């Protein structure tokens, strides 16, 4: 596993110091160092779509304990998900992620009707199995950098299938999502252009779909069509909201799931005993994915804005203050998970892990991500007798939104 050497953390390390490439690559020792201290104010970090060097971040309180992360997540009326910084930037606002009730509840009902199990799970499963197989046959033969050649491809391909855009465009989606999530290194100009290209791409695709529906042409039963047509209790989506729903799915689904897949492989390379166990007993795959989501979940934190004066863990948070809610720290809180830094298959209490969020904003795409991970693991286990390291694995150091590998050279042993 990369970054196994514990960093030397100075006693005067503060929340503002978290925004650092060294922390992005190996954040958990820093969470441990700060978790039992009073909640601190001062982290300046960037929401999705915003651009370092252009947009100015708001200082935020840093919430690290499981109980306090859960408290913030449950009190959605006190801790708003509306992202003022993103709204003031040139980035499009995300759907659901950045909405509060009552509109959030209305949008979620529409999305739930669009996200039918048949549409997003049953119908896509055979295609996903075939696609995973094709990707593995293309790349997983001998030595390969899993993060360059495999991990980002499957989630982006799944998004093209689910939303209803050309499969060949998955390479574009990978790049745009990476830039939007403020993870990898891009120049200011590259981030700005990626955000523009992403928005214009889905604007054009949605315009074309509306025109086809209006003309009575047959259209595929994908999420784009469902977003356009679905109504719930008299509520429907505007054309702009359909565009931003498609965009939200891509930046969340393509980027974050790619890091999830890489973190799974990282464990298997280090733990050949687990590879052998999963190969013999596929029923263990679900538990393996859940423990990876807990210990190495890609999503580190999201922002909230306090709507009224509120005391949290002894901290006096004022109305208008920003709060950075660290789900990844909650997942390694020893008050909830014994020996939290260890990977323990069959660990009790896995329902308390928070990688997909908590409360009304629990991620609707969690089932899709789990399905992708399951299909990929089964595909590798079917084809390979072992996975071995083939070079240095490095974690990304570009931003705080996702924890994951930048490089993962492995040797697929047939």
N, C-alpha and C positions, 0 to 999 in steps of 0.2 A: 504494500500500500504506500502511495506517495506521502511525503511530509510526516513520517512517523516520529521524527525527532521533536520532542516537546520544545516549543520556543521559550526563551527567557523573557518573562513578562515583567516589566518594571512595576514597582508598587504604586506609582502614580499614574498608571495606565487608566485613561478615562474613556467614556463612551464616544467622544469625538475621535479618539484614536482608532476606533474600529474600521473607519474607512481607509483601508490600506491594502495593497496587493498581497502582503504577507498574511493578513487576516482572511482575505477572500479565499486564499488557497487552503488555509487550515484554521477555520474559525473556532473550532470547539474548545481548545484550551483557553481561548479568550473569554468565551461564554462562561466556562467553569470559574475562571478568575473573578468574574464580575457578578455571577448569578446571585450569590448570597449577600451582596452589598446593597445599600440603598439604591433604588432606581435613579439613574443619572440622566441628565439632560445634555444635549449638545451634538448628537450624531447628525451630520449633514450628508445625506445620501440621495440617490436619484430614483424616482419612480420610473416604470416602463415608459419608453417613448421620449423621455426628456434627454437632454444632451449636455454632458459635462463640458464646461467651457462656454456654454451659451445660456443655459438655464441656471437659476440660482436656487439651491436647495434650502428648505426650511429646516432649522434645527429641530430635533425630535428627542423625546424621552425614549429610552431603550428598555423594553420589557422582555425579560429573559426567563422568569420562572414559569413553570407549567400552569400553576394555579392562576397567576396573573394574566398570562396569555389567554387562558380560557375565559377569565372574567371580562377582558376587553372584547373578546370575540362574541361573547353572549350578549353584551350590552351594546347592541348595534345602534340604539337610539342615542346613546351617549358618545360612542366612538364612531363617527361617520366614515364611510368609505369613499366619500366624494373627494377626488384628488384635485385640489385647487391648483397645485403646481402644474399638473398635466394639462388642465384646462387653460392655463395661462401660457402654455408652451405651444409650439406648432404641431404637437403630436395629437392624433385623434384619441378621444376618451374611450376607454374600454367599456364594454357592456357587462352588466351584472357586477363585475369586480369593483366598479367605481360608482355604483348606485346605492341609494338608501331606500327604505320603505317610505311611502307605499309603492313607488315606481319599481323598486327592486322586486317586490312580491309579484307585481303584474308581469314584469319581464321574465321572472323565473317560471311562472305558470306557462307562459308562451313557449319558453325554451324547453320545459319538461314535455309539452305536447309535441314539440319538434323532435326531441331526443327520445323517440320511441325505442324500446329494446330491439325491435325488428330492424329499424333503420340504422342504428349505430352499433349494433352487436351482431344479431343473427345474420342479416344480409351481407355484412362485410366480412364475417369470419372466414368463409372459404377464400375470398379474395386475399385477405391478409395472410393466410397460410401459404398461398401460392406466391405472394409477393415476398414474404420472408424467405421462402425457399429459393426464389430467384436471386435475391440479394446475397444469400449465403453461398450459393453456387458461383456467383460472380466474384465475390471478394474473399470469402472465408476458406482459402486454400493455402495453407502454409502461413507465412508471416504476413500480418496486416496491421495497420494502425486502426483499431476499432473505432476511434473517435473521428477519424478523417473519412473513413470509407463505409462504415456501417451504421453507427449509432444515429447520426443525423438524418439518414435517408428514410428509414422506416416511418418515423413520426410525420415527416413532411409528405411522404407519399400517402399516408393515411388521411392527412388533412385534405389533399387534393381529391381523394375518393369521397370522403364524407361531405365536403362542401360542394363539390361538383365543378372542379376546374381541371385543365389538362394535366395529366400525370407528368409530362415533361417539364412542367414549371416547378417541380418540387425543389430543384436546385436554387431557384430564385427565392422561394419561400424560406429555405434554410438561411440564406444570407439576410433577408429582411428581418426575420424573427430574431436572429442573433444580434443585429444592430438595435432593434427596438427594445430588447430586454436588457440593454446596457451591460452586457456581459463581457464580450470579447473586445479586443482593441480595434477601434475604428477611428479615423480622423473625424473631426467635426463635420467636414463636408460630406464624408461618406455616410455618416449617421443621418444627416439631414436629407440626403438624396434617397437613402433607403426608406425613410419614413414616407417621403413623397411618393416613391414608386409603389410601395405597399398599398397606400391609400388609393392611388389612381388605378392600380390593378383591380382591386375589388369593386371600386366604383364602376369601372367599365364592365366587369363581369355581371354585376347585379343589374345594371342598366339593360344589358343584353337579355338577361333572364326575364325581367319585367316585360320587355318588348315581345319576347317569344310567348309568354303567357297571355298577354293582351291580344296577340295575333292568333291565339288558339292553337299554337304549335305544341306538339308533345314535348314535355320536359322531363328530365329524370327526377326520380323521387329521392332527392338528396336534401341536405340540410338547407341549402340556399333556397330551394323551392319551398321547403317547409317553413322557413322564416318568413317568406313572402306571403304565404297563404294562411298561416295559422292565426286563429283568433281565440281569445280566452275572455269570456265575460264582457264582450264588446271591445276588448283591447287588442290592438294589432301593432305591428312594427312599421315605422316610417321607412322610406327607402334608405335614408342615412343610417338608421338603426340596423337595418339588414346588413349594410356594408360593414358597420363597426362590429356586428356579431361575427361575421366571417373573419374579420381581421383579428378579433379577440381570440377566436379558436386557433388561428394559426400561430400567433405569437406565444400563446400559452402552450398549445399542444405540440408544436414542432420543436420549440427550443427546450422546454423543461423535460419533456419525455426523452429527448436525446441524451440529456445528462443522466436521467434515471437509468437508462439502458447501460450507459458506460459505467455507472457505479455498481450495477449488478455484476458486470464482467470483471470489474476490479476485485470484487470479493472472490469470485470463482477462481481467478488466477492465483490469488493468495491462499485459497483454501481448497486444494485438490480433494480433500475429504468430503467437502460439500458437493463438489462436482460429481463425485462417485455416488453419493447418496441420492442426489436429484436424478441422476441417470437411471438408477435402479428403482426409485420410488417417486414418480412424477406427482403424487399427491402432496409432496413436500414443497412443490414450487410456490404455491400461494403463500405459505408461511415464510419462505425465503424472500419473496418480493416484499412482504409486509415488514420484515425485519430490516431489509435494506431501506425501505421508505422511512422507517423510524430512525435508524442510525445514520444513514447517508442521504436522506431525502434532499433532492435538489433545491427546493424552495427554502430560502433562509428567512425572509421577512417580508411583511407588507406594511404599508402605512395606514394609519387612521388619524382623524382629526377630532379632537375633543370638542363637543358642542356645549358643554357646561362645566363649571368648576367641579372637579372630582378628585377624591383621594384614592390613590391606588398604591397599595403596599407601602403606605407612609408618605408617598410623594404627593404634593399638592399640585395637581395638573390643572391649568387654567383653560377656560373656554378659548378655543382657537389654537391651542398648542397641538403640535404634531406628535404622534406616538408611533414608534417603530416596533412592531409586534414580531418577535423572533420565534416562529414556530419550530425552527431547527433546534434552538436552545431548549425549548420545552420538551422536545423529543429525547433530550439527553439529561433531563432533570433527574438526579438520583432519588428525589423524593417520590417519584412515580415509577422509574425504571431502574431496577437493581443492576449494578455494573453496567451503566449506560453506554460506555465506550466499547463494550464487547459485542460481537455479533453472535447472538444466541438464538438458534432456530428453535421454534416452539415456545418462545418467551411469552409469559402470561401478560394479560392486560393490553394486548395490541390495539384494542379499540380506542385507546387513549392517545395513540400517536396522531400528530397534527399536520403531517405534510400536505394534505389536501385541504387544510383549513379546518375551521370549527364554527359552529353556529350557522346562521342563515347564509353565509358565504362559502359553505363547503363546496368544493369544486365539482361541477356537474360532469366534467370529463374524466373523473377518476376511474370509472369503469373502462373507458377506452384505453387509458394509459396502462392499466393492469392487464388488459387483454393483449396489447402490443408486447408488453414484457413477457407474458406467458408464451405467446407465439414464438417470440425470438428465442427464449430459453429452450423450448421444446425443439425448435429447429436446430439449434446448436447441439443439444444432447442427442438428437437423432443421428447427427452426422459425425460427431467428434468423439474420440475416446478420452481426450484431455485438452485442457488449455494451459499453455505455458507462457511465462513472460518472455518478451523478445526485445526488451529495451527499457528505457526509463519512462515511467508513467509520470506525467506532470498534471497538476490541477490548474484550472483556469485562474487567472489573476486579474481579470479585466473589470469585474463588478461583483456586487453583493447579492444580486437577485437569485443566482443559482450556484450551488456547490457541485462541481463536477470536474471531470477530467478534460484537459486540453489535448493530451496525447495518451494513447493506450496501445502501444505495440504488443501484440500477442501472437502466439504461434498456435494455430488450430491443428491439432493432431488428429488425423483421420483414423 
